[in-house]
Structure formats: structure tokens, C-alpha cells
Amino acid sequence: MTIKTLLTTAALTIATATSGFAACFDHEEVSMTCANGTVYDADTNTCKVVSG
């Protein structure tokens, strides 16, 4: 392999690794989806049935 091929491979590997990290970095808010007729209860971290 030539040095050009090695450098290209290394650059693509680093770019892929850092883009995956950047996509998941500093996310503190999570979205919770509950079924119809239920609502998310943050105290118990579960979906509760809506009554009434």
C-alpha cells in the first residue's frame, strides 16, 4: 500500500469515529412515548393510564 492510501484510510476511519461520537454528545433530554390513553409519569418513569 502506498502512503496516500494509508493516510486516506486513517482519515476516513477517524472521521467516522468522531462523527458517531459527535452525534451522541451532550444529550441530556430523552423523549418518552406512551401508548394512546396513557401519559408519562416522571416520578415513576412509567406510563400511567389516564382516567376520566
DANORPE-V616643 format. One record per residue. RES is the residue in one small letter. SS is DSSP state (H for helix, E for strand, L for the rest). Layout:
BEGIN
res:ss
RES:SS
RES:SS
END
This chain:
BEGIN
res:ss
m:L
t:L
i:H
k:H
t:H
l:H
l:H
t:H
t:H
a:H
a:H
l:H
t:H
i:H
a:H
t:H
a:H
t:H
s:H
g:H
f:H
a:H
a:H
c:H
f:L
d:L
h:L
e:L
e:L
v:L
s:L
m:L
t:L
c:L
a:L
n:L
g:L
t:E
v:E
y:E
d:E
a:L
d:L
t:L
n:L
t:E
c:E
k:E
v:E
v:L
s:L
g:L
END
